[in-house]
Amino acid sequence: MIEMTSGDAFLEDLISDSDDELPVGWEMRVTDDGRVFYVDHSGKCTQWGHPKTSREKKLSPDLPFGWQKGVTEDGSSIFVDQVNKRTTCVDPRIAYATTSKNKGRMKYDANSSAMAVIRGKNMHGKTALITGGTSGIGFETARALSLHGCHVILACRDVSKGKQAAEKIRKDQSIDVHIDVVECDLSSLTSVELCAKKVINKKWCINILICNAGIFGLPFTLTEDGIEATFATNHLGHFYLIDLLKDVLIASQPSRVVVVSGESHRYPTLYDEEFTIDDISSNESSYYACVAYNQSKLCNLLFAFELNRRLSAYGVYCNAVHPGNLIATKLMRHSYVYQFLLKFIQPFAKSKEQGAATTIYCATSDELERIGGYYFNNCCGCEPSKLASDEELARKLWLRSEMFIRNRKNPRDNSLGFI
């Protein structure tokens, strides 16, 4: 686990009494400004503190996204859930009450879904760009964000599949959603440039950028830029995209970058040899698809931590996540071995909705506001490998990534401008 200092709000071991049952005859109510009070129907009195713990609770003055308050003919308050088309007399904010002493947070685990993590969150006015959002974990990430009011930009290699994914999300929802689709083939640095140019020309802000897209199991392949495809797609394309959009991220601050990595980052060599930057994008004779993938996941973590060190002072914060092992997505489509394994492992693995939970947590949770430089698994900070925490290795990767972009086969007049 990450070592945490007592002064950091995210690092506190917070306590919430939201699960405490009220004594018989007591009821919880909420004032218009969000303050919780308790009614004792037996004693005909009210009080601010919980009747068991004496803790006071404070809610947001705003209702969760999708809810509206109304009044019946007799003057009673009612609450309408426009998403699920239901009405209740119970204030929905009660489900999100926190102690006034602590900013309590919900606890999540491997079984939590993206929808459970973002439940009740109002993302209206926020914009998120997601790579690889046409299927799998990326699609579930996009769906959860858009349902809660976020403007979602699907940056995808196949625009037609992106439009199909956007239409599927729209049909699944009973409220209007705001989704745009832009072409972005991460294996092509020219495509990445065109994607960034379109985002900039549209004058879209980017409050959240999620590096989700990835490939696995390819035979040794060089991209049009002369770069090994797994490294180019999983790391370098995202590196370059954020380089080109960093001014947009800074202008949208505080903004968040979420990099989808994985536990496979712990195995970047075949036989536990010492790893160096020179091992990346090795030649065809020493290429192993699984090792190339693991190295790209290590690069994801090194990049995420170094990006946070460089840009956090400018209001851009980056965290990395592990979505889960052997989740049934199209990531495994190039590997027959892993497709075979999935048939046996799938009943015990996370669903795609559960796989998106940690990404959603890092992208939206209040306790991660202006917090970066961590690696998360099951919505909880965890310790990365020693290699992933090596700052010197991260700087070498950064320089190597810039070199790959400058020395590609089809360069364009485009300067790198990382701070």
C-alpha positions, 0 to 999 in steps of 0.5 A: 500500500502507498504510505500516506501522510496524515495531512492529506485529505485523500490519505486520511482513514475516514469514518462515515456513519452512513450505515448506522441504523437509526433507533426506532421512531427516528427519521433523517431529513435534509434542509434546503442548504444540505444540512442533515437533521434528525426527527424523533417522532416519539419524543416530538423533537429534532436535533442536528447530531446522529442519535447514536454517534452525535456526528453531524452530516452535511450534504451538497445543496445540489441534487444528484444528477438527473434528479429534480425536486417537486411539491405535491398539492398538499405542500409535501416535497417529492423527488423525481429521478428522470433517468429511471422514471421514478418518484420518491418522498426521500431526499436522494442526497441522503445516500451521499451524506458525509460527516461534517468532521470528515469528508467521508468516502464510499468504499469500493472493491473488485466487485464495484461497477463503474456505475456504482462508483459514479452514482449520483455524481453531477458531471455536467459542464465537464468534458472527457476525452477517452481513447479506445472508447468503442468497446470493452472497458473504454465503452463502459467508461464513456457510458458511465460518464455520459449518463451523468452529464459529461461531454464525452469525446471518443478518440478512436481508430475506426470512426464508424465504430465510434459513431456506433458506440455513441449511438448505442449509448444514446439509445441506452439512455432516457436522457440526452447525452453529449458525445463527439467522435474524432479519429485517432489511430494511436499507432500513427503519429500523424493521426494523433496530430490531426486528432489534437488539431481537431480538438483544439480547433473545436475549442473543447476544454478537456477536464479529463483525459483517459488513456485507455486504448491498447493492443496485445498479442501482435506479431512483430510489426512496424508502424508507418513511422517505423516504430514497433506497434505495441509500444507505439500504440500503448505508450507513444501515441498517448505520450504524443497526444498529451504533449499536443493537448497539454495547453488545453489541459492546463487551461481546463485546470484542475484537470485529470489524466488517467492512464490505464496500465496493469499489473503486467508492468511488473514483468518487463523481461522474459527471464527476470533479467535487468531491464533497461530502456534499450530493451524497449522496441527490440528487434524482431529476433528478440521480440516476444508479444507478451513481453512487449505488452508488459513493457508498454504497461511499465511505460504507462506507469513511468509516463504517468508518474513523470507527467504528474511531476512535470504538470501538477504545478500547472493544475494537471494531475495524473494517476494510473490504474489497473483495470483487472486481469483477463477481462473479456474485451477485444484486447485479447483478439490477436492472441488465440492462447489468451482467448482460450484461457478466457473461456475458463477464467471469465467466470472468475474475472471482472466484468467490463463494467467492473473493469471500468470502476477504477478508471471512473474513480480516478477520473471523478472522485472528490477525494482525488481532486488535485491528487496525482502520482498514484497507482490504483487497483480496485479503487485503492492506492497500491504499490507499483514495482520498483522499476515503475517508481524509478524517476531516472528511468522515467526521465530516460523514457521521456527522452527516448519517447521524444527521440522516437517522435523526432526521428520517425520516418514521416516527420511533420513540422511539429515541435515538442513542448513539454514543460 
